[in-house]
Amino acid sequence: MHEQAFRFGGARHLVGVVGLPQVIDNRVGVILLNAGMVYRIGPFRLHVDLARRLNELGYPTLRFDQSTVGDSGASGKLLARPEQVVADVRDAMDLLHQQTGCQRFVLFGLCSGAQNAHSAAYAEPRVVGAFFLDGYGHRTLGQRLRHYLPRLAKASVWKQWITRKRGPAGPRAPEPAFVVEPLPGKVVGSQLASMLARGLKLDFVYSGGVSRYFNHIRQFRECFGRLADDPGVSVSYFQEADHTYVLSGDRQRLLDHVAQWMGRHFPVTRPG
């Protein structure tokens, strides 16, 4: 395995690290996108661990900071943020192609990184697969029932509710100052259907850290209907895992999952 840092992009404003296996026998590279404002190493070095695991298996990787995140600067172009995300991913694919010859790419994104991976996968034909960790999903009737019914059976919940009703009304909690507005469910479903029609392989992984909007593996079908039956779709629910996979056991399970998924859909004939 060999790693090298690069400054790249039209304005040389992007910073990333290319990871190379000893032998490049696969024309599929993996690009890891920022998780929110966390720079390219990922939450608790998740992206470093994953990139090196994939390099050992023979896959070239690039973990990089998108425009104005981490060590990367502004592109100098007047683009809306979604357009800038796609432009950054295209620059990243160009760099990995120059260094490895890769012509097809798999994207990996966690949280807002999953949303960005979605946008880039929808817009860029060189993308052939994507991992969406705690990505798009929306509350459903089933999610609400699974969330509220167990709580209704607890006496402590009723006691807290009665206490609040009897006591004076306190100040409401302030709304978050910065909120990423997700795409409507119908738009997400339509775009996913378009990706699958192009032959993309899509892996959706949800953790117990997002139970506020996703709390069971069958909820994917509740959200997106028949897309759940598409052979290009795989869905997992790691209920015990934290949103950032901070525990070593949960992280190892995720790394194994990604490695197995890559081997199933984009096998390497000679490991790195």
Phi, psi and omega in degrees: 000139179223136179238142179214136179274147180223149164250127189212185183099164182304323179257012184050042185259350183261145179234133180204170180237121177269130175251127184242132171287165179296322179235125178263103183239021182215131183268028176244123177250156181246129180244127183254125184263155179303141171266098183064230181264006177288132185285186201298345179288342181084168179300122180054037177065029179300317183291327177294312180300316183291316181300316182290326175297317180292323176300318179299329181275350177111009182258127172291147181224160171217119171250125188217162176265128176287168184309131177068012177245141177059234182270000182271145179262194179275151182281341183083003179256146180272079181244145170296155185304315178300323179292323179293323178300312180296320179297319179296317180295323177296318176298321179295318179295321178299317180296313182294327175295316180298323185274336188229344186084003179299136178242349178233150190219145173246133181258147178231125180215141178245131176062239178296334174296327176292321176297318178293321177297322177301311182299316182290321179295324180290326188267336192247116184292344179284347178281127181245354179194164181203145169255122178248103179264119183051048180269219186294143175180161179218157181295141179232172176301316179299319179297318181293318179296316180294332182279314190269324185301314178298329181287329180293339181275356182264126180297327182296327179293315178297321180298316178297320182295317180295320180299318179294321180295321183281330183278169178293148180289121179273173179294144179286146178295140180295148177288150178302141182287327182234121182229128175275116183279115181287160175291149175301149183304321181294323178292316178300314180299318179296318181290322176297319179299321178295318178298315182294325177296333176279353178097011180294149171257124186236129180243122181251122179237123178244143181251166175294348179287351180240032181297345178295338177227349179213121186220016176196148184297327181287353179294335177301318177293322177298326180281313194238009171059231188292348176300334179296338181270353182294135181296343178276357184253135168227141184229135176227150177230110179262084188298326184279347188277146171284159182303326183254007177055050184287331181279138187299323179295317178295320180295317179297321178298319179294315180299318177298319180298314180296316181298317180293320179296315179297317180296329180286319186262331182224067187295147175257127182281329177232110180302156180296000000 
